[in-house]
Amino acid sequence: MFSKPQTKGGSAPNDTPQPRKLTVASLVAEGVSLRGDLTTEGDLHLDGALEGDLRVGQLTIGESGSVSGSILADSIEVRGSVTGTICARQVRLWATARVDGDISHTELSIEAGAHFEGRSLALTPTKPAALEALTVVAAE
């Protein structure tokens, strides 16, 4: 009843990693204001305003979106404004973006017209401990 399924050869199936399950991104609509920290392992599209720290898998900040606080994400696209630090593997600032704060990243893309005032701190992909240390600092 609870035994592992058998394959033709009589052994257990391969434990191959499954592809990432596609999920719908959470949405904070324009006109919505949140105060406090927000954490999700999923994706987030932010068109409203957040005052607090944000931990998310993939983040898209729309043109009307704004964050005032620290952001920790796997990847982030900014079309709106951020006041605070960003720590992400991939960061893309669109032409309409306004970022006032430091960005720690492995990959950084800035379109012409984007406003960025702060430091760009490149993280080396061979040193995941640096990203982990920033994760701990951002969480505090």
C-alpha positions in Angstrom: 0.0 0.0 0.0 2.8 2.5 0.9 5.6 1.0 -1.1 7.4 2.9 -3.8 6.2 2.3 -7.4 8.3 -0.1 -9.3 9.7 0.5 -12.8 10.2 -2.1 -15.5 13.6 -3.0 -14.1 12.2 -3.5 -10.6 13.9 -0.4 -9.1 12.6 2.9 -7.8 12.1 5.7 -10.4 14.8 8.3 -10.9 14.7 11.2 -8.5 15.0 13.9 -11.2 14.4 17.4 -10.2 11.0 18.7 -11.3 10.8 22.0 -13.2 9.6 25.1 -11.3 5.9 25.0 -10.9 4.3 28.0 -12.6 2.2 30.1 -10.3 0.4 33.3 -10.7 2.2 36.3 -9.3 0.7 38.2 -6.4 -0.5 41.7 -7.3 -0.5 44.8 -5.2 -2.6 47.2 -7.3 -2.2 50.9 -7.9 -3.7 52.9 -5.0 -3.0 50.2 -2.4 -0.6 51.3 0.4 1.0 48.7 2.7 3.0 49.4 5.8 5.2 46.6 7.3 7.4 43.8 6.1 6.3 41.5 3.3 7.7 38.0 2.6 6.8 35.5 -0.1 8.7 32.7 -1.9 6.6 33.4 -5.0 6.5 36.3 -7.5 5.1 39.7 -6.8 4.0 42.5 -9.1 3.8 45.8 -7.2 1.9 48.8 -8.6 1.0 50.2 -5.1 3.2 51.5 -2.3 5.1 49.5 0.3 6.7 51.0 3.4 8.8 48.3 4.9 11.2 45.5 3.9 10.4 43.0 1.2 11.7 39.4 0.6 10.4 37.8 -2.6 11.4 35.4 -5.3 10.8 37.5 -8.4 9.7 41.2 -8.1 8.4 43.6 -10.6 7.8 47.1 -9.6 5.4 48.9 -12.0 5.7 52.5 -13.0 3.3 53.5 -10.3 4.9 51.2 -7.7 7.2 52.3 -4.9 9.1 50.7 -2.1 10.6 52.5 0.9 12.8 49.9 2.6 15.2 47.0 1.9 14.5 44.5 -0.9 15.9 41.0 -1.1 14.9 39.0 -4.2 16.2 36.5 -6.7 15.5 38.9 -9.6 13.9 42.3 -9.7 12.7 44.7 -12.4 12.1 48.3 -11.4 9.9 50.6 -13.4 8.8 52.7 -10.4 10.8 53.9 -7.4 12.8 52.4 -4.6 14.2 54.2 -1.6 16.5 51.7 0.2 18.9 48.9 -0.5 18.4 46.2 -3.1 20.0 42.8 -2.9 19.3 40.4 -5.8 21.0 38.1 -8.3 19.5 39.9 -11.3 18.5 43.6 -11.2 17.1 45.5 -14.2 16.3 49.2 -14.0 14.0 50.4 -16.8 14.0 53.9 -18.2 11.3 55.0 -15.8 13.0 53.7 -12.7 14.2 55.8 -9.8 16.4 54.1 -7.2 18.0 55.9 -4.3 20.1 53.4 -2.4 22.8 50.7 -2.9 22.3 47.7 -5.1 24.1 44.4 -4.4 23.8 42.2 -7.5 25.4 39.5 -9.7 23.9 41.0 -12.9 22.8 44.6 -13.3 21.1 46.2 -16.3 20.3 50.0 -16.4 18.4 51.5 -19.3 19.0 55.0 -20.5 16.9 57.4 -18.6 16.8 55.5 -15.3 17.8 57.4 -12.2 20.2 55.6 -9.9 21.8 57.3 -6.9 23.8 54.9 -4.7 26.5 52.3 -5.0 26.6 49.2 -7.2 28.1 46.3 -5.3 28.9 43.3 -7.5 28.5 39.9 -5.8 30.6 37.2 -7.3 28.6 34.1 -8.2 31.3 31.9 -6.7 30.7 33.3 -3.3 27.1 32.5 -2.2 28.2 33.2 1.4 28.3 36.9 0.5 24.6 36.8 -0.6 23.7 34.7 2.5 25.4 37.3 4.7 23.4 40.1 3.1 20.3 38.0 3.5 20.9 37.8 7.3 21.6 41.6 7.5 18.5 42.4 5.4 16.4 40.3 7.6 17.4 42.1 10.8 
